[in-house]
């Protein structure tokens, strides 16, 4: 195992690390470095309030590690349930670190705790919303 600038590389398997807008990866005894074309990733997601009644809404906030690039950044959103309406995407404007959208429940929504997942460039983050009886 080799330690290099705060991350480890195992010389017997492919590994990678993202640091300072660069991707470092190893395919054996060689270490490669490439410019990271996706400098902004999801750092966190949250909902407020975290618990709502059927028929109410909550505000979803998606935060990035860096400002969105020119043209903005589109976050794919998934909720895996018919009990919470989540838009399919959330656009974070260029230069911004975050954006918000509403999560809606119908009056007939089933109580439970539901996971909302955001994806940018294949990297996922999630948060949970509780629909209380």
N, C-alpha and C positions, 0 to 999 in steps of 0.2 A: 504494500500500500504506500502511495506517495501522497504527502500533504503539500499542497501548493496554494498559496494565497487564500487560506481559510476553508478549503474544501479538499476532500480526499478523492483520489482516483485509484481504483483497483486495477492493476495491469492485466488481469485475467478476464475482464468483462467490460462491456461498453458502459460508461458512466458519463454524466454531464453535470455541469453546474452553470448557473447564470449569475454573473457578477459584472457590475459596471458596464452594462449594455453589451456584454460579450457572452458567447456561449463557448464553454470549454468542454471538449469531449475527448474520450480516449477509446481507441479501438484495439488496444493491446499495449505494446511498449511505447507507442507514440502518443504524445499529447498534442491536440489541435486546438486552435482558437479561431473563432469566427465572429464577425459582427452580428449582434443580436438584432434582427429586423423588427422584433416585437418588443420594444422597450417597456411598454406598459402592460401590466398584468393585473388581475383583480387581487387587491390586498385584503379586502374584507367585504362582507355583505351584512346588512342588518335590517330589521323591520321595527317599526314603531307605530302603534303599540305592538308588543309581541303576542298579545292575546286579544281577540275580538269576538264579538257575537255574530251569528249568521246575519247576513244583510249589511254588515259594516265593512269598512276598508281599513287597510294599514298601508303605511308608506315604506316602500323598499328603497334602501340606499345602497348603491354599489360604489366602492372606493377603489381607486387604482394606485399602483405603486409609483407611477409617474404621470405627468399630464398626458392626456390623449394626444396623439399625433395630429398633424395637419389632416383635415378631412374628418376628424373625429374617430371614435372607436365604437364598434357595435358589440354589445354583450348579448349572447344568446341566453335566454331564460327558459327554464323548464320547471314545472311544479309537480308533475306526475300524479295529479289528482283532479277530478272534475269539481272538487269542493272549493277550490281557490282559483280565481281567474287571474292569470299572470300574462302580461303581454309577451309575445314571442321574442322580442328584442328590446334592448334599451340602448339608445345612442348617447354616448358621452361626448359632448362637443370638444373640438380642438382646444388644447390648452387647459382643460378642466381636469380635476382629480376625481370628480364624482358626479353622479346624476341620481335622480329619484324618479319613481313611478308608483302608481297605486296598485295594490293587490286587492281584489274585490272578492267578496263572498256573496252568494245568493241567500235569500231568506231561508231556503230549504237546504243549505249546506250542512253536511254531516259534521258533528263535532269531532275533533281530533287534532293532532299535531302534524303539520305538513312541512316538508322540506322543499325549499326553493333553491335551485341550482343555477349559478351563472357560469358561463364558459367564454373565455377569450383565448384564442390561439391554442386550444386544446387543454388549457389549464382551468381547473374548476374551483369554485368556492361555493359555500352554501350558508343558508340561515334557515331558521324554523319559525313558522307561524302557527299559533294555536287558535283553533276555532272552538270557543267554549260553548257549552249548552245553554 
